């Protein structure tokens, strides 16, 4: 088992123009990630808003060139709401 991150992006039902991002850390087994899949299924059943995207991030993906840390970016071009 190794740590993975589950990220879910969904629309808030009471604010149709607002997106919520949730991220959770779970210890799980690759390549099927059974705990993460069960957790995602539970979230799908309990989240009232429309789910736009979800993904499972492993350490390999986070360490790859595809991942950029927001703190490495120029803060003049970043807005947080």
C-alpha positions in Angstrom: 0.0 0.0 0.0 1.1 3.5 -0.7 -0.5 7.0 -0.3 -2.6 8.3 -3.2 -4.7 11.4 -3.5 -8.3 11.4 -4.6 -9.4 14.7 -6.2 -13.0 15.5 -6.9 -14.3 18.7 -8.7 -18.0 19.4 -8.5 -20.6 22.2 -8.8 -22.2 23.4 -5.6 -26.0 22.8 -5.9 -26.9 26.0 -4.1 -24.5 28.1 -6.2 -24.7 26.8 -9.8 -21.7 28.9 -10.9 -19.4 27.8 -8.1 -17.0 24.9 -8.3 -15.8 23.0 -5.2 -12.6 21.0 -5.2 -12.1 18.3 -2.5 -8.8 16.4 -2.1 -8.3 13.4 0.2 -5.3 11.2 1.0 -5.9 7.4 1.2 -3.5 4.5 1.5 -4.3 2.2 -1.4 -3.0 -0.5 -3.7 -2.1 0.0 -7.3 -3.1 -0.6 -10.0 -6.8 -1.1 -9.2 -7.0 1.3 -6.2 -10.0 -0.5 -4.6 -10.2 1.8 -1.5 -10.1 4.9 -3.7 -12.7 3.5 -6.1 -15.0 2.7 -3.2 -14.5 6.1 -1.7 -15.3 7.8 -5.1 -18.4 5.7 -5.4 -19.5 6.8 -2.0 -18.8 10.5 -2.8 -20.8 10.1 -6.1 -23.8 8.8 -4.1 -23.6 11.5 -1.4 -22.6 14.7 -3.3 -25.6 16.8 -4.3 -23.9 18.8 -7.0 -22.9 17.8 -10.5 -19.5 16.0 -10.4 -17.3 17.5 -13.2 -14.2 15.4 -12.7 -12.4 13.1 -10.3 -9.0 11.5 -10.4 -6.6 9.4 -8.4 -3.1 10.8 -8.1 -0.2 8.6 -7.3 3.3 9.7 -6.2 4.7 8.9 -9.6 2.2 11.3 -11.3 2.8 14.0 -8.7 6.6 13.7 -9.2 6.4 13.8 -13.0 6.9 16.8 -15.2 3.1 16.9 -15.7 2.6 18.3 -12.2 3.3 22.0 -11.5 3.4 23.3 -8.0 1.4 26.6 -7.7 4.1 28.0 -5.4 6.6 27.7 -8.3 4.5 30.1 -10.4 4.4 33.8 -10.7 1.8 35.0 -8.1 1.0 38.1 -10.1 -0.9 35.9 -12.6 -2.8 33.7 -10.1 -6.2 34.5 -8.6 -7.8 32.5 -5.8 -11.6 32.8 -5.1 
